[in-house]
Amino acid sequence: MPNKSSVLVLGGGVAGLGAAYLASRGGASTEVVEKLAIPGGLALTRRTADGYYYDLGGHRFYSPSRYVVPFLQRLLGDEFINTPRKSRLYLRGRFFDYPVRLGNVTRQLPLGDCFKMLADCVVEKARSKSGRVENSFEDWVVHRFGRTLYEFNFEGYTRKVWGVEPSTISADWAALRIKGLSLGKVIREFFSRRSDLGTLVDCFLYPRHGIGQISNYLARDVEAQRGRVNLGREVTRVMHDGKRLETILCRDSGGATQEFSADWVASSIDLDRLVTALDPPPPADVLAAARQLAYRDLVTLFVRINSPRVTDDSWIYFPDESVPFGRWHEPKNWSPEMVPDQEHTSLVVEFFSNQGDSFWKASTEELLELTLAAGRKIGLLQGPELGAAEKVLVPHAYPFWGLDYRRPLAIVLGFLERFENLSLVGRNGRFYYSTIDESLISGFAAAANFLEGSRTGPEPLPMEIPANALGYLGLSARDLDQSLGERRWSRND
C-alpha cells in the first residue's frame, strides 16, 4: 500500500481505535473522530479529580482468542493484571453463586425445587424437537433447560435488562449469550457439586486503571505513528456519490464544523446514526428500517464509599425485581489502583433504562436514595459510609434484538454494501453484541483487509485475529497464548 493512502475512523472505541492502530502501523495516514472528550466509547474509564477510576459498567476482559491476550500484554505491559472473580446474584432474599451452580442452589432452596429444575431439564431434552417453535429468548431457554430453571435464572434479569418480556426478544440473543451452557454440564454439576462452568471464569484479565486503558494506549500509539485522534468531534453529515463516502462533516464541542475525507472509512458509530447522516439521504425504506433499530440505554451511578470494602464480589447481579438497579460492581475488587487509597472503595451501580424514563430523568440524589434503600434492605449498606456520587448517562449501550430485528437490519446492511470504501466495525457499528475482544478483532480485520486491497463487509467476524493482520501487529505463531491449552474462555463466561 502506498504511504499516501488515508484512513478515517468514525468512533474512538475499542473497535475504531483497533482499526486505526493497525492502519497507522501499516503506513496509512490515519485519523479518528470521537464525539466524547475521552477515548473508549462504551468501554471507557472515567477518572475523578479526587483519584477514583471507574468504568461505564464493569468490563472485565477475557477472550477465546489466542492472539488477543498476547497483543494486549505487549500493549499494556505490567498494567495488565490477573484478577480473581467472585460473582453472585440476589434473588428471593438470598445470594446465589453466579454462574448458577446447582450444588449451591440445593443448599439454599428446598430440595424439591432443585429436583424440579433438574427434572424439567431432562424432560425438555427428551422431547422431540419437531414442530417446536423457537422464535424468542423464552422459547430457546425453556426448550433447553426447562421452565423452572428459566424462571429462576433467566426470566427476571432478562426482563430487567431489556425492559420487555423475554418472549419479545429474539432467540438469536439467547443463542449468542448462553451457548456455553449445556444440559450435560448442569447434570454433572448437580450430582458432583462441582461446576465445569466455573473453571475458566474464576479469574479474568484487567488493566490496573480500568478497561479504558486499552483505548488510551491504542490512541497513544496511533498518535506515535503520526496519526490523529480528534476528540469532541461528532459526525453530522456523511457525503457520498452513491458508491464511495467522500466527505464527513463533524461538529466540535464549540459548534464549529470540520471536514474530513479519506480513501477508506471504518465506522463504529451507531448504525442508525450513520444511515441518517448520509447525504444524499437513502431511500425512504432504508431510513424507515434504520429507525427500527432499537437500543437499550444505561444510567450509571458512581458512589464513593468511606470504608475499605462493601463486599469481596466482582459483581452482584440483582434479578430480583423489587431492587431498582440491575447490577453493581466494586472497582477496587478488580484492581486496587481504582481508588485513591486503601481506606476507601466505591460502587458502580447500573440502572437499565430507556431515554426519557424515570431512571434517565432522576437526579443523582434520587438514584443515591434508591441505592441506599435497596442496599439497606439487602443488608449490604448502612448509609453513613456513602460519600459523594455522580450520575452518567450511557445512551445506546446495548443493541436490542427484538423478534423482527433481522428484517430492518438486513435492509440497512444491504444498502450500505454499495459503498466500496466503507467497513462497519464494533458493537453499534455492526448492530451486533460483540465483546471487547471481538470488537478489537473487527477493527484489526477491517484495517488489514483495506491495506491489502479488499473490504470487510458487515457479516460477523471470526473470534480470532486473522492471519493477514498478524504481521501488522508484530505477532506470529510463536506469540500464541498456550497458557490454557485447549481450554479457553467462551464468550458468555
Secondary structure by P-SEA (a helix, b strand, c coil): ccccbbbbbccccaaaaaaaaaaaaaccbbbbbbccccccccbbbbbcccbbbbcccccccccccccaaaaaaaaccccbbbbbbbbbbbcccccccccccaaaaaacccaaaaaaaaaaaaaaaaccccccccccaaaaaaacccaaaaaccccaaaaaacccccccccaaaaaaccccccaaaaaaaaaaccccccccccbbbbcccccaaaaaaaaaaaaaacbbbbccbbbcbbbbccccccbbbbbcccbbbbbbbccbbbbcccaaaaaaaccccccaaaaaaaaaccbbbbbbbbbbbcccccccccbbbbcccccccccccccccccccccccccbbbbbbbbbcccccccccccaaaaaaaaaaaaaaacccccccccbbbbbbbcccccccccaaaaaaaaaaaaacccccccccccccccccccaaaaaaaaaaaaaaaaaccccccccccccccccccccccccccccccccccccccccc
